[in-house]
């Protein structure tokens, strides 16, 4: 959002979060209604400063990001809204530690805010803050979304009312060790925030899901009202249509589906505008094809940068009274559910300039002008069945009280609930509930059974994420959900998962890249294949691409602090690498043994040299 140009500038969500070159993330709390594992991984990579321009990263980049952000980052989403993607890389199992779910029953209310609060520190130990509020979910879907980015600063910066409430709510739901919600709220409420050009933030409004947001009602002298929302209802729109003799000019931008659903009641608007409906994650993806080491590289069609998001997902309300312009932006749709307190929402109330208003006009001018239908649309049988599936999913999510336990490698779901003691099944008995581990097969969960055996789950594939599916006939809906483990999986699981993905050779190649600092390509973490990188011409030691004596000595001489970090990784990862080598060919084990011998002798020599200085 800017006062310099007619169109609001395009800034990716990941770019808003990414720390500067001399900064690192000290704390990151994010809220979203829905998410998917690919986007969660991309968010970690961005926060760790390890992502590419396309939001991707190598397996070792993701390993670095997980290590850097463990215990510092949480993403809070509505339970039942973690999407099952078509291709779920095994390494995604480790992302469970960064996700927490809100157990709201969506028949009553939903966790629906979209926000990010980030604390950074630079090399001089100076603290910085970023606060993002908007409409974008943490999914791969690319739509027309809107967000407001605030950055802590001095010149022209000031505290913003309501920022502490947001910080407290995020901290309470994130439940990170060492983060006290009251203390964080107090600190954030005192931060001076810099706003985009042409924008003054009056206040941030955070609804709890139990108390209403005050609906902004245009004053009698309002000149223009613009409502932008992918979902609408008659009650909220009526509040924006005062009955004065000279009502303001009223503009509504929404989707054709909503226009057809509300029908003739929309004729009160002077301009009725439509854009495409937003894209959402596929509700029941096709089963994944088995992956091999020869998995194809992502094509241009898979690249987010190649996609053009045309679907409307932005939410805003604009009111102009003379030269005064007020805009509300954030997560709340133009519905009574969003504003009546049934949902947790976040909205920012802004005073904006004419230049910012021109950005809004550019958005509305991109839409097509339509007429109000003569009658309301009636859903057909297929749509009613789709809604029934969504209702069944919401019931399972609301009733969910399952934990994950292990007997050796055998995993079991145990549902413990006084309200629903026989399992989390949908109320309608003709719905089938299936469950499975993240990489396992779906198994029918019998009704009147509080347990389900999931089968063997090796350490490298263990995850609190569970696959769930509800179906009736040939139609189904699948998603992911957390089943907590006590005690939680620790660093040992994470390292086993990364080593399984890399393999013994891949681990040595990773070390070679770290030592040589030559930026060699390892492929992408979402494609489960071990890629032999294109290597620079150099003296071959143990094996092409593996660490050499010269590289180890050069790394030690070049940067002692970085070398100590490499030492730490070797010592921490070697147990998992040894275990992985047992499952690979004999040559991999021999390469690992030769490397360990070389590393041990060099370390002894370097330690003796260090002591003699």
Buried (B, 14 or more C-beta within 10 A) or exposed (E): BBBEEBEBEEBBBBEBBBBEEEBBBBBBBBBBBBBBBBBBBBBBBBBBBBBEEBBBBBBBBBBBBBBBBBEBBBBBBBBBBBBBBEBBBBBBBBBBBBBBBBEBBBEEBBBBBBBBBBBBBBEEEEEBBBBBBBBBBBBBBBBBBBBBBBBBBEEEBEEBEBBBBBBBBBBBBBEBEEBEBEEBBEBBBEBBBBBBEBBEBBBBBBBBBEEEBEBBEBEEEBBBBBBBBBBBBEBBBEBBBBEEEEBBEBBBBBBBBBBBBBBEBBEBBEBBBBBBBBBBBBBBBEEEEEBEEEBEEBEEEBEBEEBEBBBBBBBBBBBBBEEEBBBBBBBBBBBBBBBBBBBBBBBBBBBBBEBBBBBBBEBBEBBEEBEBBEEEBEEEEEEEBBEBBBBBBBBBBBBBBBBBEBEEEEBBBEBEBEEBEEBBBBEEEEBBBBBBBBBBEBBEBEEEEBBBEBEEBEBBBBBBBBBBBBBBEEBBBBBBBBBEBEEEBEEEBBBBBBBBBBBBBBBBBBBBBBBBEEEBEBBBBBBBBBBEBEBEEBEEBBBEBBBBEEBBBBBBEEEEEBBEEBBEBBEEBBEBBBBBBEEBEEEBBBBBEBBBEBBEEBBEEBEEEEEEE
